[in-house]
């Protein structure tokens, strides 16, 4: 592609005007949409650079840049000459920015002159003030095309500037925004490392009420730029050195990396405060869930939309077994025991949680069998719908009057004691660090189990079933048993998560187990990369850690209202642009981009043409001589 | 090699049939598919079952493998009644199917595909020996071992499909329409592969619509018509049969 000669740059007015208009209107529409979701007003409280730039404006500003960039982006085709980039690209970006910015001008005008707050709840004076930068309407009306002009040309000029320059700017921006997003964690960390004088650093960087200080932002941008300018080559060199290693050395290097990150995971929480540990614990709970679902969906190919059922069963069974004050609500056939008696029996608190855990696993496994048995006889869409139903049934059962006597119905179960480890320690939500270690312990187990299973005979059977169930059956694989096993393993992992949640929060309610949880876990698995352990963990870190879980806040707590909107957009973009997930599995990448892969291989001469001819012949003369007509 | 090319009628020879159907009737719901089907396959034979669309060919295969349980009648494997036994029970005892259209596990590697063929076998060294045997039989497959099966060419996929079936160490291969949807050149290679496997002593049961091709390599054949066996003879006799020629080979 580099060999191809470049044609001279085109004239600024030599444009695909229809495309330009298309992008302009997209920009206008999306800007208005984002404004009317109230994101700018809501995020305005979250400062990036105090006092000049908030996340609210960021939610609008990135759009012209992105669209200005995309409008002139084209795939460089191998062997076909492409034009040199120049003023034309900048002009296109500016055009999109100006016309698209007009959308917000229109909105400012409309906000000022009409009141349609009735259907559009966010049609507010605050939004008008924000859009006109607390000045007059005329200012707001004029300023947006100007902002669009600047940002759009910026987006367009990305094509023009050198790669090196582009990298420097990107890194400078990333540094500023990254430090702004991770503010909570970094502040927390600096407190932990106060003895190193780290607090002085964050005091310089961050403003007291949140957001970076002006000079902090400048320093970060410069550092980011410097890193891109001089440090970039080194990371690549490290990577190259790594791949150049021999396999035994590489295994050793992998082990060292693994040990180092394990040590970091064990040591780092000691220096982190409550909020960050809480966050990490939440991420861990979802890593557990996602690893379980990854076995069911990613390996065995069973699209389970009611996975939350097992999470609920884990939570409720742990809660019910360990809460002593529920003795009076037990069914009448259980010998009546007073609280004191319960405490005195073999059910002694020292083994309390370990016993409970065994029971939880048993319950979950049974539930997996029970739900799995009817479900796995179905395939595809039917299976997905039925699991969706089961997920709701389990939650409604816990909520119902029928079981309400034991499960507390809508009031849930409260006063759940913490996770007792013999008589040494009790892990409760009040100590997020301990909870994190507990979650970490179970995550390690889950990762090990997933990793082993993936390479086992059972794992291979699951993959065969995912690929072609009837052929797998014909190979002698007991598909019913294998699929049930997937359900049971998934159920057990989810139940661990549920049990820890019960111990952590100290209470369980039916509302903690809504269908949304299933969806979020599935999104984590899909966005991270299906069938890929590392991908699932990264997915949980990004989605749950930054945006937040169904009820848990993430790093960007302001986003919680828009979480689902962002999840949805993310899912669509991922499915279109990167179906293999954030961390692609080599196998999945190939299968999803098989056409491209085959084409590449063919171009490189990896597929010999003889056999390829057969293949083409096959498709060309695909209709076999039909002798199968019924004899008369 | 115990190929019994001269077997004219199964019951005549004293040996036990490898796979046998006696008075099998199969229903899908209320629909009567197989009607008193009766035949036997002997060790080392290459036999074929011919029939048009909806004549019950695939159902016969499924009944033999255990995917469908007959309403009445019995399936025998080495003289033992296996009518009620599972697929894995039969696969373990030497019955393996090569499905129609190859149907490889496309997104898994060639190696995984072959390993899955040996799913029920426990003896590692025997599996490895069989793997080597397949590599000598199809050297192309060895080169493609770590490639995804779906990225292979049609001919190579056919080899992997055969290899996968052989990995279960079968005594009899049930082949469902090996020429279905293939280009003429590939059909030819395919039938050569079948003969090659047959020459190693594996009995082969081919279910086909391509009567000419199947009969040219088979010892014996049956013709199935709306679920009933209407003809049962040696391949040569069937090829010469005027009725068959009229209805299947487009003559007369």
Interface residues (C-beta under 8 A of the other chain):
Chain A: X457 X460 X461 X463 X464 X467 X468 X470 X471 X472 X473 X474 X475 X476 X477 X478 X587 X588 X590 X591 X594 X597 X598 X601 X607 X611 X612 X614 X615 X617 X618 X620 X621 X622 X624 X625 X626 X627 X628 X629 X630 X631 X632
Chain B: X51 X52 X53 X54 X55 X65 X67 X86 X87 X88 X91 X92 X97 X99 X103 X105 X106 X107 X108 X112 X115 X116 X117 X119 X120 X148 X150 X151 X152 X153 X154 X155 X156 X164 X168 X179 X180 X181 X182 X183 X184 X185 X186 X187 X209 X210 X211 X212 X225 X226 X243 X246 X247 X248 X249 X250
